């Protein structure tokens, strides 16, 4: 038997293993966007930046959650505003209504609307947080530093609904007029709260977007530190695949040649 085949066998085996290893490394770099073969200094920087990325992503998630709470509160305020205006119209009508049965009907409707205000305020919750049934506040951190804070204040419209429901009958024109005044005050307060929440919603949305952009920017910088060139890696992968095909072809040819030589022993 020719001595060439036994000599070629380990060479081709080594070549195939090397190419396969290169293919695996290249595919891993493309899949992760990371280069494991980096200097200790770069690795230390990347570790620090990765921690910052986690913080920014957490901040963005939390801001979006608070924005959801504000958004639900805004929707609730729109409904409560409609209910307050309806109650004010009823109270205004009661000022000039004299029939007992008509006043009783207006009182019943007034009570129903007040109860709806209470229900709407109590329902405006996200994960247990509600800005419409409490006078407490939510503190947010719109920056990476925990020392930079902003506070979103709530207003207890559930109590407003309870208060209005506690005095729903129209006994006199003066009583109806007093209710009109009270409702006008609540409507003014609600408008102020709406303006405040709208401003906070804009702040939350903008800050959450900025936090996400910062995290994305740091991620991109880490990729630059890893020195990943996707185009170059794709070209290298194609070259390795071509080489692998050639190596397997040579193995096939070598096996065929060996098989041919062994025929003399059959």
NORKA-V652861 format. One record per run of one state. SS is the DSSP state (hx for helix, st for strand, lp for the rest). FROM is the first residue (numbers start at 1). LEN is the number of residues. Records with the same first field share a line. If there is no record, write none. Layout:
SS = FROM-LEN, FROM-LEN
This chain:
lp = 1-2, 33-7, 95-5, 124-1, 127-2, 131-6, 141-9, 154-3, 166-7, 227-3, 266-1
hx = 3-30, 40-55, 100-24, 157-9, 173-54, 230-36
st = 125-2, 129-2, 137-4, 150-4
